[in-house]
Amino acid sequence: MDVVCCPLDKADLELDVDERDDEEILAGTLTCTECGETYPIEDGIPNLLPPDMREEAAA
């Protein structure tokens, strides 16, 4: 978590874990402490794309 930051403003991210397997986080969110943007964690992989790029990738 020390090297991961918000791609929009480079602020710290706060982790909220929904599902864990031992030490691995499988699902949850990362929330920027400055702008409040949230980034999903799915299947153990954080999606740190900016919101507009995330919507394009999902379409």
Secondary structure, DSSP 8 states (H G I E B T S, - for coil): --S---TTT---EEEEEEEEETTEEEEEEEEETTT--EEEEETTEE--S-HHHHHHHH-
